Amino acid sequence: MELLQLHYFLAVARLEHVTEAARSLHVTQSSLSKTIQRLEEDLGVPLFDRTGRKLRLNEFGNRFLQRAERALFELEQGQQELKDLSGPEHGTLELAVTTASRLPQILSIFRQKHPHLHFHVQMLTTDEMLVRLHRGEVDFCLSSPPVKSDEIHCETVYADPILVAVPHGHRLANRHSVPLSELKDEWFIGVKKGYATRDLVDARCRSVGFVPNYVYEGDEPARLSSLVEAGIGIGFIPGTAKNPRERISYLRVEDVQLVREIALLSHKNRYISRAAHDFREVVVEYFATLSLEDQHQT
């Protein structure tokens, strides 16, 4: 059994399609198929049920996949550890985020500490983020909401108040706070259902007796403030995402707790490089400072 066979097997098992797997590996389909066939011959059992170029893992394949992922994971961890020991400032830090409102400031601080270290950031859904974390493809995830799992270390770093954003000239623009129930007749702009902030807001609104009337639902959180500023509707925007340069007033909600938690996630069984440890320290310190500023403002 060869290491190359395991890499090819994992690609096919994840994509369940020869053409797509070959493209991702930058090899020909015939070369990929022959390598998988040799692996099956070495193991003495078929690993896939085949329908044309579509492949689906059978019972043998599912059992072997768990072992193969674990074996390659350990080898990659060993490789990462040796790279860290030989040149800690010349690796790559892999990050995944579901919330990015304060990411530029965090990365700027980290870049000052590690000017020669490369980092790669992906904006993902929670499910996509967790898949990559379990596969060992990312070092840390910055997530909202926090994720609880036996294999994941979840460190809540900030309680981010969700504020009511209204345009200047709105009847509430001169207020500092508002009961949630007072908003029942307003028009709202927001992200689509399935986003953590949207689902939390909708649940809190239902708890005080109304369902928000959305006139705009999108998948770009950064666009919401511009729509509020244009007077399309009012919105719920996390405190970390508010923009003081826009003509928007932000109000706190009085009668219910409306807060999203931001957490830093890592895999408990993954080797954490020195640079990754430093990134964690930057994130924790940054949000601790932000929390103190919040306390001074209240």
C-alpha positions in Angstrom: 0.0 0.0 0.0 1.4 3.4 -1.0 0.8 6.8 0.5 -0.2 8.1 -3.0 -3.0 5.5 -3.0 -4.4 6.9 0.2 -4.4 10.5 -1.0 -6.2 9.5 -4.2 -8.7 7.3 -2.2 -9.6 10.3 0.1 -10.2 12.6 -2.9 -12.5 10.1 -4.6 -14.3 9.2 -1.3 -15.0 12.9 -0.6 -16.1 13.9 -4.1 -17.6 10.5 -5.2 -16.8 11.3 -8.8 -13.7 10.2 -10.8 -13.7 13.3 -13.1 -14.0 15.8 -10.3 -11.4 14.0 -8.1 -8.9 13.8 -11.0 -9.4 17.5 -11.6 -8.8 18.3 -8.0 -5.6 16.2 -7.9 -4.4 17.4 -11.3 -4.0 13.9 -12.7 -5.7 12.0 -15.5 -8.8 10.0 -14.9 -7.2 6.8 -16.1 -4.3 7.3 -13.7 -6.6 7.9 -10.8 -8.8 4.9 -11.7 -5.8 2.6 -12.0 -4.4 3.8 -8.6 -7.8 3.1 -6.9 -8.0 -0.3 -8.5 -4.5 -1.2 -7.3 -5.5 -0.1 -3.8 -8.5 -2.4 -3.9 -6.4 -5.3 -5.2 -3.9 -4.7 -2.3 -6.8 -4.7 0.2 -8.6 -7.6 -1.4 -12.0 -5.9 -1.4 -13.9 -3.3 -3.4 -14.2 0.1 -1.7 -16.8 1.7 -4.0 -20.1 0.9 -5.7 -19.7 2.1 -9.3 -22.3 3.7 -11.6 -20.5 5.1 -14.6 -18.0 7.7 -13.3 -20.0 8.1 -10.1 -18.6 6.1 -7.1 -20.2 5.7 -3.7 -18.4 4.2 -0.7 -19.6 0.8 0.2 -19.3 -0.7 3.7 -15.7 -1.7 3.2 -14.9 1.8 1.9 -16.6 3.6 4.8 -14.6 1.5 7.3 -11.3 2.1 5.5 -12.0 5.8 5.1 -12.0 6.4 8.9 -8.6 4.6 9.2 -7.1 6.4 6.1 -8.1 9.8 7.3 -6.7 9.2 10.7 -3.4 7.9 9.3 -2.9 10.8 6.9 -3.9 13.2 9.6 -1.2 12.0 11.9 1.4 12.1 9.1 0.4 15.7 8.2 0.6 16.6 11.9 4.1 15.2 12.1 5.1 17.2 9.0 3.6 20.4 10.4 5.5 19.9 13.7 8.8 19.4 11.9 8.2 22.5 9.8 7.4 24.5 12.9 10.6 23.4 14.6 12.8 24.1 11.6 11.2 27.4 10.5 8.3 28.7 12.6 8.1 32.0 10.7 7.8 30.5 7.2 4.6 28.4 7.5 1.0 29.1 6.6 -1.7 29.7 9.1 -5.1 28.4 7.9 -8.2 30.2 9.2 -11.9 29.8 8.7 -14.5 32.4 9.8 -18.2 32.7 9.9 -18.0 36.3 11.3 -15.5 38.7 9.9 -16.5 42.2 11.2 -13.3 42.6 13.3 -11.0 40.3 11.3 -9.1 43.1 9.5 -8.0 44.6 12.9 -7.0 41.2 14.3 -5.0 40.2 11.2 -3.3 43.6 11.2 -2.1 43.0 14.8 -1.0 39.5 13.9 0.8 40.6 10.8 2.9 43.1 12.9 4.0 40.2 15.1 4.7 37.8 12.3 5.5 39.8 9.2 6.9 36.9 7.2 4.2 34.3 8.1 1.6 33.6 5.4 -2.0 33.2 6.4 -5.1 32.1 4.4 -8.6 33.0 5.4 -11.9 31.4 4.2 -15.4 32.8 4.9 -17.5 29.7 5.3 -20.8 28.5 6.7 -20.7 26.8 10.0 -21.1 23.3 8.4 -18.3 23.9 5.9 -16.0 25.3 8.6 -16.5 22.2 10.8 -15.8 19.8 7.9 -12.4 21.5 7.3 -11.6 21.7 11.0 -12.2 17.9 11.4 -10.1 17.2 8.3 -7.3 19.2 9.7 -7.4 21.7 6.8 -7.7 24.8 9.1 -5.9 25.7 12.3 -8.5 28.0 13.9 -12.1 29.0 13.3 -13.7 32.3 14.4 -17.3 31.3 14.8 -20.6 32.7 15.8 -22.4 30.8 17.3 -20.0 28.7 19.4 -19.9 25.0 18.5 -19.9 22.3 21.2 -18.3 18.9 20.3 -16.2 16.3 22.0 -13.4 16.8 19.4 -13.5 20.6 19.3 -12.0 23.0 21.8 -14.5 26.0 21.9 -13.4 29.2 23.6 -15.9 32.0 23.8 -14.0 35.2 23.4 -16.7 37.9 23.2 -20.4 38.6 23.9 -21.4 40.8 20.9 -24.6 42.9 21.5 -27.0 42.9 18.6 -28.1 46.5 18.1 -31.1 48.0 16.3 -29.9 50.1 13.4 -32.1 53.0 12.1 -31.4 55.7 9.6 -31.0 59.3 10.7 -34.4 61.0 10.6 -36.2 57.8 11.8 -38.6 58.3 14.7 -36.2 56.3 16.9 -33.0 58.0 15.8 -32.6 60.1 18.9 -33.2 57.2 21.4 -30.4 55.2 23.1 -32.5 52.1 23.6 -35.9 50.6 22.6 -38.1 47.7 23.8 -38.1 45.0 21.2 -41.9 44.9 21.3 -42.1 48.5 20.1 -40.6 47.5 16.7 -43.4 45.2 15.7 -44.8 47.5 13.0 -41.5 48.4 11.4 -40.1 47.2 8.1 -36.9 45.2 8.4 -33.8 44.4 6.3 -31.8 41.3 7.2 -29.8 38.3 6.2 -31.6 35.1 5.1 -32.9 32.4 7.5 -30.1 30.1 8.5 -27.7 32.8 9.6 -27.1 32.6 13.3 -27.9 36.3 14.0 -31.1 36.2 11.9 -32.4 33.0 13.6 -31.6 34.5 17.1 -33.4 37.8 16.3 -36.5 36.0 14.9 -36.7 33.9 18.0 -36.5 36.9 20.3 -39.1 38.8 18.3 -41.5 35.8 18.5 -41.0 35.7 22.2 -42.4 39.2 22.6 -45.4 38.5 20.3 -44.5 39.4 16.7 -42.8 38.1 13.5 -40.6 40.7 11.8 -41.8 42.0 8.4 -38.7 41.7 6.1 -38.6 43.8 3.0 -35.1 42.6 2.1 -33.4 39.3 2.9 -29.8 38.7 1.6 -26.7 36.8 2.1 -24.2 39.7 2.4 -24.2 40.9 6.0 -21.9 43.9 5.1 -24.6 45.3 2.8 -27.3 45.7 5.5 -26.0 49.0 6.9 -26.1 50.7 3.5 -29.7 49.6 3.1 -30.6 50.9 6.5 -28.8 54.2 5.7 -30.9 54.4 2.5 -34.1 54.2 4.5 -35.2 50.8 3.1 -35.9 49.5 6.6 -34.3 49.0 10.0 -32.0 46.2 10.9 -30.3 44.2 13.6 -26.6 44.6 13.4 -23.9 43.2 15.7 -22.0 45.8 17.7 -18.7 44.7 16.1 -20.1 45.5 12.7 -21.5 49.0 13.3 -20.0 51.7 11.1 -19.7 55.2 12.7 -19.1 56.8 9.3 -22.6 56.0 8.1 -25.7 58.0 8.8 -27.1 55.4 11.2 -28.2 55.5 14.8 -27.7 52.4 16.9 -30.0 51.5 19.8 -29.8 48.8 22.4 -32.7 46.5 23.0 -34.2 46.9 26.5 -36.6 44.1 27.3 -34.8 40.9 26.0 -31.2 39.7 25.9 -30.0 40.0 22.3 -26.4 39.0 22.2 -24.4 36.7 19.9 -21.3 34.9 21.2 -18.1 34.8 19.2 -15.9 31.8 19.8 -12.5 30.5 18.7 -12.5 26.9 17.7 -9.6 24.4 17.3 -9.4 20.6 17.0 -8.4 19.0 20.2 -6.2 16.3 18.5 -4.5 18.7 16.1 -0.9 19.9 16.5 -1.0 23.7 17.2 2.0 25.5 15.8 3.7 28.4 17.6 2.3 30.9 15.2 -1.2 29.4 15.8 -0.7 29.8 19.5 0.3 33.4 18.9 -2.8 34.0 16.8 -5.0 32.7 19.6 -3.3 35.1 22.0 -4.0 38.0 19.6 -7.7 37.1 19.3 -8.2 36.7 23.0 -6.4 39.9 23.9 -8.2 41.8 21.2 -11.7 40.8 22.4 -10.8 41.3 26.0 -9.8 44.9 25.3 -13.1 45.3 23.3 -15.0 44.0 26.3 -13.4 46.5 28.6 -14.2 49.3 26.2 -17.9 48.2 26.3 -17.9 48.3 30.1 -16.6 51.8 30.1 -19.3 52.9 27.7 -22.2 51.5 29.7 
